[in-house]
Amino acid sequence: MSAGRNPQGVLVTEITTEDITFRCGDGAEMAAYLARPSSGSIKQPAIIVVHEAFGLNQQIRGVARRYASEEFVTLAPNLFTRNGGIMEEKNVESAMKALWSLPLEKRNDPEAIRELAKKMPETERKVMEVFYLGREAMERQMAADLMSCKDYLRRLSYVREDRLGITGFCMGGGLAYQLSAIYPFSAAVPFYGSNPKPLESVANISGPVLAFYAGEDERVNAGIPSLVEAMLKYRKDFQMKVYKGAQHSFFNETRPVYNKEAADDAWENAVAFFTKHLRG
């Protein structure tokens, strides 16, 4: 048990945290971090926090604790569990640096990535194979595993099974969009996430969505016009905020691009949004 605190360091509530494992729908083991208010048998709404490319690290655990301090049961899965130790943060960072050494126009070219991977140490090469060359298959599996996370939360005696939300960052933001088109979450908050695939799956989103974007994020922001068009077409409850001057990953306080003003504002809005839609 520990004391949960808000971004200003003020004590909010007592929280309980633990590292857990559970079985996915296909029997595979999933590791996760569970943070929840220490409120006995009182049922609380729950939020799934989906990590970015760097996995279930201390920064994501901190996000989970912050939501728990706001009296949400919070589950942050390690979606790289199936990959063993290959997708550790340092290995992903090394592979990313290698990818960024390619000219911009080559970074989405499978053949160029294969040629680059051949020259890399075995571990980094495997990261490239999983994360870049096998990205579609990886994200399909992650979506299935997130559905298992949803099922796990709904089985917990202290969770309001009809009040589930999802949020995520970068890769996790895209997955938050994707899961919202698969399951009727009560609210979704993607941070700088790619559009759901296919875009027409927006038609299946039933809950409200609040999305945050960085103003200086050309790759992700290129998808905003088509996403807004789809949200309007299908009459979805969609809000978004773009932070002028902020860069991709602005919410992550461990990264050089961290933007405190944008991060604090996004946090305040995210908590208010989840409170409105998960406690109603």
DRENPA-3360 file (N, C-alpha, C; in nm, 2 decimals, always signed):
BEGIN
1 = MSAGRNPQ = +0.09/-0.12/+0.00/+0.00/+0.00/+0.00/+0.09/+0.12/+0.00 ~ +0.05/+0.22/-0.08/+0.12/+0.35/-0.08/+0.03/+0.46/-0.10 ~ +0.08/+0.58/-0.08/+0.00/+0.70/-0.09/+0.01/+0.75/-0.24 ~ -0.11/+0.77/-0.30/-0.12/+0.82/-0.43/-0.12/+0.98/-0.42 ~ -0.05/+1.04/-0.52/-0.04/+1.19/-0.52/-0.07/+1.24/-0.66 ~ -0.13/+1.36/-0.66/-0.16/+1.42/-0.79/-0.03/+1.49/-0.84 ~ -0.04/+1.55/-0.96/+0.08/+1.61/-1.02/+0.15/+1.72/-0.94 ~ +0.07/+1.78/-0.85/+0.12/+1.88/-0.76/+0.18/+1.83/-0.63;
9 = GVLVTEIT = +0.18/+1.70/-0.62/+0.23/+1.63/-0.50/+0.14/+1.63/-0.38 ~ +0.02/+1.66/-0.40/-0.08/+1.67/-0.29/-0.14/+1.53/-0.27 ~ -0.14/+1.48/-0.14/-0.20/+1.35/-0.12/-0.34/+1.34/-0.16 ~ -0.38/+1.24/-0.23/-0.52/+1.22/-0.28/-0.58/+1.11/-0.21 ~ -0.52/+0.99/-0.22/-0.58/+0.87/-0.15/-0.47/+0.76/-0.14 ~ -0.50/+0.67/-0.05/-0.41/+0.55/-0.04/-0.44/+0.46/-0.16 ~ -0.33/+0.41/-0.22/-0.34/+0.31/-0.33/-0.27/+0.18/-0.30 ~ -0.31/+0.08/-0.36/-0.24/-0.05/-0.36/-0.19/-0.09/-0.50;
17 = TEDITFRC = -0.06/-0.13/-0.50/-0.01/-0.17/-0.63/+0.06/-0.31/-0.63 ~ +0.05/-0.37/-0.74/+0.12/-0.51/-0.75/+0.15/-0.55/-0.89 ~ +0.25/-0.62/-0.91/+0.28/-0.69/-1.04/+0.20/-0.82/-1.04 ~ +0.13/-0.84/-1.15/+0.05/-0.96/-1.16/+0.07/-1.03/-1.29 ~ +0.02/-1.15/-1.30/+0.01/-1.22/-1.43/-0.13/-1.28/-1.44 ~ -0.17/-1.30/-1.56/-0.30/-1.37/-1.58/-0.29/-1.43/-1.72 ~ -0.39/-1.51/-1.75/-0.39/-1.59/-1.88/-0.48/-1.51/-1.98 ~ -0.43/-1.50/-2.10/-0.50/-1.44/-2.21/-0.60/-1.55/-2.26;
25 = GDGAEMAA = -0.68/-1.51/-2.36/-0.78/-1.60/-2.41/-0.72/-1.72/-2.48 ~ -0.60/-1.71/-2.53/-0.54/-1.83/-2.59/-0.45/-1.91/-2.49 ~ -0.46/-1.87/-2.36/-0.38/-1.94/-2.26/-0.24/-1.89/-2.24 ~ -0.20/-1.79/-2.32/-0.06/-1.73/-2.30/-0.06/-1.64/-2.17 ~ +0.05/-1.63/-2.11/+0.06/-1.55/-1.99/+0.08/-1.41/-2.02 ~ +0.02/-1.32/-1.94/+0.03/-1.17/-1.96/+0.08/-1.11/-1.83 ~ +0.19/-1.04/-1.83/+0.24/-0.97/-1.71/+0.17/-0.83/-1.72 ~ +0.14/-0.77/-1.60/+0.08/-0.64/-1.59/+0.11/-0.58/-1.46;
33 = YLARPSSG = +0.08/-0.45/-1.45/+0.10/-0.37/-1.33/-0.05/-0.32/-1.29 ~ -0.09/-0.36/-1.17/-0.22/-0.32/-1.12/-0.21/-0.22/-1.01 ~ -0.28/-0.11/-1.03/-0.28/+0.00/-0.92/-0.43/+0.03/-0.90 ~ -0.46/+0.04/-0.77/-0.60/+0.06/-0.74/-0.61/+0.14/-0.60 ~ -0.72/+0.21/-0.59/-0.75/+0.28/-0.46/-0.77/+0.17/-0.35 ~ -0.72/+0.20/-0.23/-0.73/+0.10/-0.12/-0.87/+0.13/-0.05 ~ -0.98/+0.10/-0.12/-1.11/+0.13/-0.08/-1.19/+0.01/-0.04 ~ -1.13/-0.10/+0.00/-1.20/-0.21/+0.04/-1.29/-0.27/-0.06;
41 = SIKQPAII = -1.41/-0.30/-0.04/-1.50/-0.37/-0.13/-1.58/-0.27/-0.22 ~ -1.55/-0.14/-0.21/-1.62/-0.05/-0.30/-1.58/-0.07/-0.44 ~ -1.68/-0.09/-0.53/-1.65/-0.10/-0.67/-1.62/+0.03/-0.74 ~ -1.51/+0.03/-0.82/-1.46/+0.15/-0.88/-1.46/+0.13/-1.03 ~ -1.47/+0.23/-1.11/-1.45/+0.22/-1.26/-1.30/+0.19/-1.28 ~ -1.27/+0.14/-1.40/-1.13/+0.09/-1.43/-1.08/+0.15/-1.56 ~ -0.95/+0.17/-1.57/-0.89/+0.22/-1.69/-0.77/+0.13/-1.73 ~ -0.76/+0.09/-1.86/-0.65/+0.02/-1.91/-0.55/+0.13/-1.97;
49 = VVHEAFGL = -0.42/+0.13/-1.92/-0.32/+0.22/-1.97/-0.23/+0.14/-2.06 ~ -0.22/+0.18/-2.19/-0.15/+0.11/-2.29/-0.02/+0.18/-2.32 ~ +0.09/+0.11/-2.30/+0.23/+0.17/-2.31/+0.26/+0.21/-2.45 ~ +0.37/+0.29/-2.46/+0.42/+0.32/-2.59/+0.53/+0.22/-2.63 ~ +0.61/+0.25/-2.73/+0.70/+0.15/-2.78/+0.80/+0.10/-2.67 ~ +0.82/+0.18/-2.57/+0.92/+0.14/-2.47/+0.88/+0.05/-2.36 ~ +0.75/+0.00/-2.37/+0.71/-0.11/-2.29/+0.65/-0.06/-2.15 ~ +0.63/-0.16/-2.06/+0.58/-0.13/-1.93/+0.70/-0.08/-1.84;
57 = NQQIRGVA = +0.74/+0.04/-1.85/+0.85/+0.09/-1.78/+0.80/+0.17/-1.66 ~ +0.89/+0.24/-1.59/+0.86/+0.31/-1.47/+0.76/+0.43/-1.50 ~ +0.78/+0.49/-1.61/+0.70/+0.60/-1.65/+0.55/+0.56/-1.66 ~ +0.53/+0.45/-1.73/+0.39/+0.40/-1.74/+0.33/+0.35/-1.61 ~ +0.42/+0.29/-1.53/+0.37/+0.26/-1.39/+0.33/+0.38/-1.31 ~ +0.40/+0.49/-1.33/+0.37/+0.61/-1.27/+0.23/+0.67/-1.31 ~ +0.20/+0.65/-1.44/+0.07/+0.70/-1.49/-0.04/+0.61/-1.43 ~ -0.01/+0.48/-1.42/-0.11/+0.39/-1.35/-0.14/+0.44/-1.21;
65 = RRYASEEF = -0.03/+0.47/-1.14/-0.05/+0.51/-1.00/-0.13/+0.64/-0.99 ~ -0.10/+0.73/-1.08/-0.17/+0.86/-1.08/-0.32/+0.84/-1.10 ~ -0.36/+0.75/-1.19/-0.50/+0.73/-1.21/-0.56/+0.66/-1.09 ~ -0.48/+0.57/-1.03/-0.53/+0.50/-0.91/-0.56/+0.60/-0.80 ~ -0.47/+0.70/-0.79/-0.49/+0.81/-0.69/-0.61/+0.89/-0.71 ~ -0.66/+0.88/-0.83/-0.79/+0.95/-0.87/-0.91/+0.86/-0.85 ~ -0.88/+0.74/-0.79/-0.99/+0.64/-0.76/-1.04/+0.57/-0.88 ~ -0.95/+0.53/-0.97/-0.97/+0.44/-1.07/-0.89/+0.32/-1.05;
73 = VTLAPNLF = -0.95/+0.20/-1.07/-0.86/+0.08/-1.08/-0.79/+0.08/-1.21 ~ -0.66/+0.06/-1.21/-0.58/+0.08/-1.33/-0.50/-0.04/-1.36 ~ -0.51/-0.09/-1.49/-0.43/-0.20/-1.53/-0.34/-0.15/-1.65 ~ -0.21/-0.17/-1.63/-0.11/-0.14/-1.73/-0.04/-0.27/-1.77 ~ -0.08/-0.33/-1.88/-0.03/-0.46/-1.93/+0.11/-0.44/-2.00 ~ +0.19/-0.54/-1.99/+0.31/-0.55/-2.07/+0.28/-0.62/-2.20 ~ +0.25/-0.55/-2.30/+0.21/-0.61/-2.43/+0.33/-0.68/-2.50 ~ +0.45/-0.67/-2.44/+0.56/-0.74/-2.50/+0.59/-0.87/-2.42;
81 = TRNGGIME = +0.50/-0.91/-2.34/+0.52/-1.03/-2.26/+0.55/-1.15/-2.35 ~ +0.48/-1.16/-2.46/+0.50/-1.28/-2.55/+0.64/-1.28/-2.61 ~ +0.71/-1.17/-2.61/+0.84/-1.16/-2.68/+0.96/-1.18/-2.58 ~ +0.93/-1.22/-2.46/+1.03/-1.24/-2.36/+1.11/-1.12/-2.34 ~ +1.24/-1.12/-2.33/+1.32/-1.01/-2.30/+1.37/-0.93/-2.42 ~ +1.33/-0.97/-2.54/+1.38/-0.91/-2.66/+1.34/-0.76/-2.67 ~ +1.21/-0.73/-2.63/+1.16/-0.59/-2.64/+1.18/-0.51/-2.52 ~ +1.29/-0.53/-2.45/+1.33/-0.44/-2.34/+1.35/-0.30/-2.39;
89 = EKNVESAM = +1.33/-0.20/-2.31/+1.34/-0.06/-2.35/+1.47/-0.03/-2.42 ~ +1.58/-0.07/-2.36/+1.71/-0.04/-2.42/+1.73/-0.10/-2.56 ~ +1.67/-0.22/-2.58/+1.68/-0.28/-2.71/+1.59/-0.21/-2.82 ~ +1.48/-0.16/-2.77/+1.39/-0.09/-2.86/+1.45/+0.05/-2.90 ~ +1.51/+0.11/-2.80/+1.57/+0.24/-2.83/+1.69/+0.22/-2.93 ~ +1.77/+0.12/-2.91/+1.88/+0.09/-3.00/+1.83/+0.07/-3.14 ~ +1.72/-0.01/-3.16/+1.67/-0.04/-3.29/+1.61/+0.09/-3.35 ~ +1.55/+0.17/-3.27/+1.49/+0.30/-3.32/+1.60/+0.39/-3.37;
97 = KALWSLPL = +1.71/+0.40/-3.30/+1.82/+0.49/-3.34/+1.87/+0.44/-3.48 ~ +1.88/+0.31/-3.49/+1.93/+0.25/-3.62/+1.83/+0.29/-3.73 ~ +1.70/+0.27/-3.71/+1.60/+0.31/-3.81/+1.61/+0.45/-3.85 ~ +1.63/+0.54/-3.75/+1.64/+0.68/-3.78/+1.76/+0.72/-3.86 ~ +1.86/+0.63/-3.87/+1.98/+0.65/-3.95/+1.94/+0.65/-4.10 ~ +1.83/+0.58/-4.13/+1.79/+0.58/-4.27/+1.73/+0.71/-4.32 ~ +1.74/+0.74/-4.44/+1.67/+0.86/-4.50/+1.52/+0.85/-4.47 ~ +1.46/+0.97/-4.44/+1.32/+0.97/-4.41/+1.23/+0.89/-4.50;
105 = EKRNDPEA = +1.26/+0.90/-4.63/+1.17/+0.83/-4.73/+1.19/+0.68/-4.72 ~ +1.29/+0.63/-4.65/+1.32/+0.49/-4.65/+1.27/+0.42/-4.52 ~ +1.22/+0.50/-4.42/+1.19/+0.44/-4.29/+1.07/+0.36/-4.29 ~ +0.99/+0.37/-4.39/+0.87/+0.28/-4.41/+0.89/+0.18/-4.52 ~ +1.01/+0.16/-4.57/+1.04/+0.07/-4.68/+1.08/-0.06/-4.62 ~ +1.00/-0.17/-4.63/+1.04/-0.30/-4.58/+1.17/-0.35/-4.63 ~ +1.20/-0.33/-4.75/+1.33/-0.38/-4.81/+1.44/-0.31/-4.75 ~ +1.43/-0.18/-4.73/+1.54/-0.10/-4.67/+1.56/-0.14/-4.52;
113 = IRELAKKM = +1.45/-0.17/-4.45/+1.46/-0.21/-4.31/+1.52/-0.35/-4.30 ~ +1.49/-0.44/-4.40/+1.55/-0.57/-4.40/+1.70/-0.57/-4.41 ~ +1.74/-0.48/-4.51/+1.88/-0.47/-4.53/+1.95/-0.41/-4.41 ~ +1.89/-0.31/-4.35/+1.95/-0.26/-4.22/+1.96/-0.36/-4.11 ~ +1.85/-0.44/-4.10/+1.84/-0.54/-3.99/+1.96/-0.65/-4.01 ~ +1.99/-0.68/-4.13/+2.10/-0.78/-4.15/+2.23/-0.74/-4.09 ~ +2.25/-0.61/-4.08/+2.38/-0.55/-4.03/+2.38/-0.53/-3.88 ~ +2.27/-0.56/-3.81/+2.25/-0.53/-3.67/+2.28/-0.65/-3.58;
121 = PETERKVM = +2.32/-0.63/-3.46/+2.33/-0.74/-3.36/+2.20/-0.82/-3.35 ~ +2.21/-0.95/-3.31/+2.09/-1.04/-3.31/+1.97/-0.98/-3.24 ~ +2.00/-0.93/-3.12/+1.88/-0.88/-3.04/+1.81/-0.76/-3.11 ~ +1.89/-0.66/-3.15/+1.83/-0.55/-3.22/+1.76/-0.59/-3.35 ~ +1.82/-0.69/-3.42/+1.76/-0.74/-3.54/+1.63/-0.80/-3.52 ~ +1.61/-0.88/-3.41/+1.49/-0.94/-3.37/+1.38/-0.83/-3.34 ~ +1.43/-0.72/-3.27/+1.34/-0.61/-3.25/+1.28/-0.55/-3.38 ~ +1.37/-0.53/-3.47/+1.33/-0.48/-3.60/+1.23/-0.58/-3.67;
129 = EVFYLGRE = +1.25/-0.70/-3.66/+1.16/-0.80/-3.72/+1.02/-0.80/-3.66 ~ +1.02/-0.79/-3.52/+0.89/-0.78/-3.45/+0.82/-0.65/-3.47 ~ +0.90/-0.54/-3.44/+0.83/-0.41/-3.42/+0.81/-0.34/-3.56 ~ +0.89/-0.36/-3.65/+0.88/-0.29/-3.78/+0.83/-0.38/-3.89 ~ +0.90/-0.48/-3.92/+0.87/-0.57/-4.03/+0.74/-0.65/-4.00 ~ +0.72/-0.68/-3.87/+0.60/-0.76/-3.83/+0.50/-0.67/-3.76 ~ +0.49/-0.54/-3.79/+0.41/-0.45/-3.71/+0.26/-0.49/-3.71 ~ +0.21/-0.52/-3.83/+0.06/-0.54/-3.84/+0.03/-0.67/-3.75;
137 = AMERQMAA = +0.10/-0.77/-3.77/+0.07/-0.90/-3.69/+0.09/-0.87/-3.54 ~ +0.19/-0.79/-3.50/+0.21/-0.76/-3.36/+0.09/-0.68/-3.31 ~ +0.04/-0.59/-3.38/-0.07/-0.50/-3.33/-0.20/-0.58/-3.32 ~ -0.22/-0.68/-3.42/-0.33/-0.76/-3.41/-0.33/-0.85/-3.28 ~ -0.21/-0.90/-3.25/-0.20/-0.98/-3.13/-0.22/-0.89/-3.00 ~ -0.16/-0.77/-3.01/-0.18/-0.68/-2.89/-0.33/-0.65/-2.87 ~ -0.40/-0.63/-2.98/-0.54/-0.59/-2.97/-0.62/-0.71/-2.90 ~ -0.58/-0.83/-2.94/-0.65/-0.95/-2.88/-0.61/-0.96/-2.73;
145 = DLMSCKDY = -0.48/-0.93/-2.70/-0.44/-0.93/-2.56/-0.51/-0.82/-2.48 ~ -0.53/-0.71/-2.54/-0.60/-0.60/-2.46/-0.74/-0.64/-2.43 ~ -0.80/-0.72/-2.52/-0.94/-0.77/-2.49/-0.93/-0.86/-2.37 ~ -0.83/-0.94/-2.36/-0.81/-1.02/-2.24/-0.79/-0.94/-2.12 ~ -0.72/-0.83/-2.13/-0.71/-0.73/-2.02/-0.84/-0.68/-1.97 ~ -0.93/-0.65/-2.07/-1.06/-0.61/-2.04/-1.14/-0.71/-1.96 ~ -1.13/-0.84/-2.01/-1.19/-0.95/-1.95/-1.14/-0.97/-1.80 ~ -1.01/-0.96/-1.78/-0.95/-0.97/-1.65/-1.01/-0.87/-1.56;
153 = LRRLSYVR = -1.02/-0.74/-1.60/-1.07/-0.64/-1.51/-1.22/-0.66/-1.48 ~ -1.29/-0.71/-1.57/-1.44/-0.73/-1.55/-1.46/-0.84/-1.45 ~ -1.36/-0.93/-1.43/-1.38/-1.04/-1.33/-1.34/-0.99/-1.19 ~ -1.28/-0.88/-1.17/-1.24/-0.83/-1.04/-1.36/-0.79/-0.96 ~ -1.36/-0.83/-0.84/-1.48/-0.80/-0.75/-1.50/-0.65/-0.72 ~ -1.38/-0.58/-0.73/-1.39/-0.43/-0.69/-1.39/-0.34/-0.81 ~ -1.42/-0.40/-0.93/-1.43/-0.32/-1.05/-1.58/-0.31/-1.10 ~ -1.62/-0.19/-1.14/-1.75/-0.17/-1.20/-1.74/-0.22/-1.35;
161 = EDRLGITG = -1.79/-0.34/-1.38/-1.76/-0.39/-1.51/-1.83/-0.32/-1.62 ~ -1.92/-0.23/-1.59/-1.99/-0.15/-1.70/-1.93/-0.01/-1.71 ~ -1.81/+0.01/-1.64/-1.75/+0.14/-1.65/-1.60/+0.12/-1.67 ~ -1.56/+0.09/-1.80/-1.42/+0.07/-1.83/-1.38/+0.18/-1.93 ~ -1.26/+0.23/-1.91/-1.20/+0.32/-2.00/-1.07/+0.27/-2.05 ~ -1.01/+0.34/-2.16/-0.88/+0.30/-2.21/-0.81/+0.42/-2.25 ~ -0.68/+0.42/-2.23/-0.59/+0.53/-2.27/-0.46/+0.47/-2.31 ~ -0.38/+0.55/-2.39/-0.25/+0.50/-2.44/-0.17/+0.60/-2.50;
169 = FCMGGGLA = -0.05/+0.58/-2.53/+0.05/+0.67/-2.57/+0.12/+0.62/-2.70 ~ +0.13/+0.70/-2.80/+0.20/+0.66/-2.93/+0.14/+0.53/-2.98 ~ +0.22/+0.43/-2.98/+0.17/+0.30/-3.02/+0.04/+0.26/-2.94 ~ +0.05/+0.29/-2.81/-0.07/+0.26/-2.72/-0.19/+0.35/-2.75 ~ -0.16/+0.47/-2.80/-0.27/+0.56/-2.84/-0.34/+0.50/-2.96 ~ -0.27/+0.45/-3.06/-0.33/+0.39/-3.17/-0.41/+0.26/-3.13 ~ -0.36/+0.19/-3.04/-0.43/+0.07/-2.99/-0.55/+0.11/-2.91 ~ -0.55/+0.23/-2.84/-0.67/+0.27/-2.77/-0.78/+0.30/-2.87;
177 = YQLSAIYP = -0.74/+0.37/-2.98/-0.84/+0.39/-3.09/-0.89/+0.25/-3.14 ~ -0.80/+0.16/-3.17/-0.84/+0.03/-3.22/-0.93/-0.04/-3.13 ~ -0.90/-0.05/-3.00/-0.99/-0.12/-2.91/-1.12/-0.06/-2.89 ~ -1.13/+0.07/-2.91/-1.26/+0.14/-2.90/-1.35/+0.11/-3.01 ~ -1.29/+0.06/-3.12/-1.37/+0.02/-3.23/-1.41/-0.13/-3.23 ~ -1.36/-0.20/-3.13/-1.39/-0.34/-3.11/-1.48/-0.37/-2.99 ~ -1.46/-0.29/-2.88/-1.54/-0.31/-2.76/-1.60/-0.17/-2.71 ~ -1.72/-0.17/-2.66/-1.78/-0.05/-2.62/-1.73/+0.01/-2.49;
185 = FSAAVPFY = -1.61/+0.06/-2.49/-1.55/+0.13/-2.37/-1.64/+0.25/-2.34 ~ -1.65/+0.28/-2.21/-1.73/+0.40/-2.17/-1.66/+0.53/-2.21 ~ -1.52/+0.52/-2.23/-1.45/+0.64/-2.26/-1.31/+0.60/-2.31 ~ -1.25/+0.68/-2.40/-1.12/+0.65/-2.45/-1.04/+0.78/-2.47 ~ -0.91/+0.78/-2.43/-0.83/+0.89/-2.43/-0.69/+0.86/-2.50 ~ -0.69/+0.86/-2.63/-0.56/+0.83/-2.70/-0.47/+0.96/-2.70 ~ -0.34/+0.93/-2.67/-0.24/+1.04/-2.69/-0.16/+1.01/-2.81 ~ -0.15/+1.11/-2.90/-0.08/+1.10/-3.03/-0.07/+0.96/-3.09;
193 = GSNPKPLE = -0.19/+0.91/-3.11/-0.21/+0.77/-3.16/-0.25/+0.78/-3.31 ~ -0.20/+0.67/-3.38/-0.24/+0.66/-3.52/-0.39/+0.62/-3.53 ~ -0.45/+0.65/-3.65/-0.59/+0.62/-3.67/-0.62/+0.47/-3.66 ~ -0.74/+0.44/-3.62/-0.78/+0.29/-3.62/-0.77/+0.24/-3.77 ~ -0.75/+0.11/-3.78/-0.74/+0.05/-3.91/-0.85/-0.07/-3.92 ~ -0.93/-0.07/-4.03/-0.94/+0.04/-4.13/-1.01/+0.16/-4.07 ~ -1.00/+0.27/-4.13/-1.06/+0.40/-4.08/-1.21/+0.39/-4.07 ~ -1.27/+0.31/-4.15/-1.41/+0.29/-4.15/-1.46/+0.22/-4.02;
201 = SVANISGP = -1.37/+0.16/-3.94/-1.40/+0.10/-3.82/-1.44/+0.20/-3.71 ~ -1.42/+0.33/-3.74/-1.47/+0.44/-3.65/-1.62/+0.42/-3.63 ~ -1.69/+0.37/-3.73/-1.83/+0.35/-3.72/-1.87/+0.27/-3.60 ~ -1.78/+0.18/-3.56/-1.81/+0.09/-3.45/-1.78/+0.15/-3.31 ~ -1.72/+0.27/-3.30/-1.69/+0.33/-3.17/-1.83/+0.38/-3.11 ~ -1.85/+0.33/-2.99/-1.97/+0.37/-2.92/-1.96/+0.47/-2.81 ~ -1.84/+0.47/-2.75/-1.81/+0.56/-2.64/-1.75/+0.69/-2.68 ~ -1.75/+0.79/-2.59/-1.68/+0.92/-2.62/-1.53/+0.91/-2.63;
209 = VLAFYAGE = -1.47/+0.99/-2.71/-1.32/+0.99/-2.73/-1.27/+1.13/-2.71 ~ -1.16/+1.14/-2.63/-1.09/+1.27/-2.62/-0.94/+1.24/-2.66 ~ -0.90/+1.30/-2.77/-0.77/+1.27/-2.82/-0.67/+1.39/-2.80 ~ -0.55/+1.36/-2.77/-0.45/+1.47/-2.76/-0.34/+1.45/-2.87 ~ -0.29/+1.56/-2.92/-0.19/+1.56/-3.03/-0.08/+1.66/-3.00 ~ +0.04/+1.64/-3.05/+0.15/+1.73/-3.04/+0.15/+1.82/-3.17 ~ +0.16/+1.95/-3.16/+0.16/+2.03/-3.28/+0.27/+2.00/-3.37 ~ +0.39/+1.96/-3.32/+0.51/+1.93/-3.40/+0.52/+1.78/-3.42;
217 = DERVNAGI = +0.42/+1.71/-3.48/+0.42/+1.57/-3.49/+0.36/+1.54/-3.63 ~ +0.44/+1.57/-3.73/+0.39/+1.56/-3.87/+0.34/+1.42/-3.91 ~ +0.41/+1.32/-3.87/+0.37/+1.18/-3.91/+0.23/+1.15/-3.86 ~ +0.21/+1.16/-3.73/+0.08/+1.13/-3.67/-0.03/+1.23/-3.72 ~ +0.00/+1.35/-3.72/-0.10/+1.46/-3.75/-0.15/+1.45/-3.89 ~ -0.07/+1.38/-3.98/-0.12/+1.37/-4.12/-0.25/+1.29/-4.12 ~ -0.28/+1.21/-4.02/-0.40/+1.14/-4.02/-0.52/+1.21/-3.96 ~ -0.50/+1.32/-3.90/-0.61/+1.39/-3.83/-0.72/+1.43/-3.92;
225 = PSLVEAML = -0.70/+1.49/-4.04/-0.81/+1.53/-4.12/-0.91/+1.42/-4.16 ~ -0.85/+1.30/-4.20/-0.94/+1.19/-4.23/-1.01/+1.13/-4.11 ~ -0.94/+1.14/-3.99/-1.01/+1.09/-3.87/-1.13/+1.18/-3.84 ~ -1.10/+1.31/-3.84/-1.21/+1.40/-3.81/-1.33/+1.38/-3.91 ~ -1.30/+1.36/-4.03/-1.40/+1.34/-4.13/-1.48/+1.22/-4.10 ~ -1.41/+1.11/-4.06/-1.48/+0.98/-4.03/-1.57/+1.00/-3.90 ~ -1.51/+1.07/-3.80/-1.59/+1.09/-3.68/-1.72/+1.17/-3.70 ~ -1.71/+1.27/-3.79/-1.82/+1.35/-3.83/-1.92/+1.27/-3.91;
233 = KYRKDFQM = -1.87/+1.19/-4.00/-1.95/+1.11/-4.09/-2.04/+1.01/-4.01 ~ -1.98/+0.95/-3.90/-2.05/+0.86/-3.82/-2.11/+0.92/-3.69 ~ -2.10/+1.05/-3.68/-2.17/+1.12/-3.57/-2.12/+1.07/-3.43 ~ -1.99/+1.07/-3.42/-1.93/+1.02/-3.29/-1.90/+1.13/-3.20 ~ -1.90/+1.10/-3.07/-1.87/+1.19/-2.96/-1.72/+1.20/-2.96 ~ -1.66/+1.30/-3.03/-1.52/+1.31/-3.04/-1.47/+1.45/-3.01 ~ -1.37/+1.46/-2.93/-1.30/+1.59/-2.90/-1.15/+1.57/-2.92 ~ -1.08/+1.67/-2.95/-0.94/+1.66/-2.97/-0.88/+1.79/-2.93;
241 = KVYKGAQH = -0.75/+1.79/-2.89/-0.67/+1.91/-2.86/-0.53/+1.89/-2.91 ~ -0.49/+1.99/-2.98/-0.35/+1.99/-3.04/-0.27/+2.09/-2.96 ~ -0.16/+2.05/-2.91/-0.07/+2.14/-2.83/+0.04/+2.20/-2.92 ~ +0.02/+2.33/-2.95/+0.11/+2.40/-3.04/+0.25/+2.40/-2.98 ~ +0.34/+2.37/-3.06/+0.48/+2.37/-3.02/+0.53/+2.24/-2.95 ~ +0.44/+2.16/-2.91/+0.48/+2.03/-2.84/+0.52/+1.93/-2.94 ~ +0.60/+1.84/-2.90/+0.65/+1.73/-2.99/+0.59/+1.59/-2.94 ~ +0.60/+1.50/-3.03/+0.55/+1.36/-3.00/+0.62/+1.32/-2.87;
249 = SFFNETRP = +0.53/+1.25/-2.79/+0.57/+1.20/-2.66/+0.59/+1.31/-2.55 ~ +0.52/+1.42/-2.58/+0.53/+1.54/-2.48/+0.48/+1.50/-2.34 ~ +0.40/+1.40/-2.32/+0.35/+1.37/-2.19/+0.45/+1.29/-2.11 ~ +0.55/+1.23/-2.17/+0.65/+1.15/-2.10/+0.76/+1.23/-2.04 ~ +0.76/+1.24/-1.90/+0.85/+1.32/-1.83/+0.99/+1.27/-1.83 ~ +1.02/+1.15/-1.88/+1.15/+1.10/-1.89/+1.22/+1.12/-2.02 ~ +1.15/+1.19/-2.11/+1.20/+1.21/-2.25/+1.24/+1.36/-2.26 ~ +1.34/+1.39/-2.35/+1.39/+1.52/-2.37/+1.27/+1.61/-2.42;
257 = VYNKEAAD = +1.18/+1.55/-2.49/+1.07/+1.63/-2.55/+0.96/+1.66/-2.45 ~ +0.97/+1.62/-2.33/+0.86/+1.65/-2.23/+0.83/+1.79/-2.23 ~ +0.70/+1.82/-2.23/+0.64/+1.96/-2.22/+0.55/+1.96/-2.10 ~ +0.60/+2.02/-1.99/+0.52/+2.02/-1.87/+0.39/+2.09/-1.88 ~ +0.39/+2.20/-1.95/+0.26/+2.28/-1.96/+0.16/+2.20/-2.03 ~ +0.20/+2.14/-2.15/+0.10/+2.05/-2.22/+0.06/+1.93/-2.15 ~ +0.16/+1.86/-2.08/+0.13/+1.74/-2.01/+0.04/+1.77/-1.89 ~ +0.06/+1.87/-1.82/-0.03/+1.90/-1.71/-0.17/+1.93/-1.75;
265 = DAWENAVA = -0.18/+2.01/-1.86/-0.32/+2.04/-1.91/-0.39/+1.91/-1.96 ~ -0.31/+1.83/-2.04/-0.37/+1.70/-2.09/-0.42/+1.61/-1.97 ~ -0.33/+1.61/-1.87/-0.37/+1.52/-1.75/-0.50/+1.57/-1.69 ~ -0.51/+1.70/-1.67/-0.63/+1.76/-1.60/-0.75/+1.73/-1.69 ~ -0.74/+1.74/-1.82/-0.85/+1.71/-1.91/-0.89/+1.57/-1.91 ~ -0.78/+1.48/-1.91/-0.81/+1.34/-1.92/-0.88/+1.29/-1.79 ~ -0.83/+1.33/-1.68/-0.90/+1.29/-1.55/-1.04/+1.34/-1.55 ~ -1.07/+1.46/-1.59/-1.20/+1.52/-1.59/-1.29/+1.44/-1.69;
273 = FFTKHLRG = -1.24/+1.40/-1.80/-1.31/+1.33/-1.90/-1.35/+1.19/-1.85 ~ -1.25/+1.12/-1.79/-1.28/+0.99/-1.74/-1.38/+0.99/-1.62 ~ -1.36/+1.10/-1.53/-1.45/+1.11/-1.42/-1.60/+1.13/-1.47 ~ -1.61/+1.21/-1.57/-1.75/+1.24/-1.62/-1.81/+1.11/-1.68 ~ -1.73/+1.04/-1.76/-1.79/+0.93/-1.83/-1.78/+0.79/-1.77 ~ -1.70/+0.78/-1.67/-1.69/+0.65/-1.60/-1.76/+0.65/-1.46 ~ -1.79/+0.77/-1.41/-1.86/+0.77/-1.29/-2.01/+0.81/-1.30 ~ -2.05/+0.84/-1.42/-2.19/+0.88/-1.44/-2.29/+0.76/-1.43;
% end
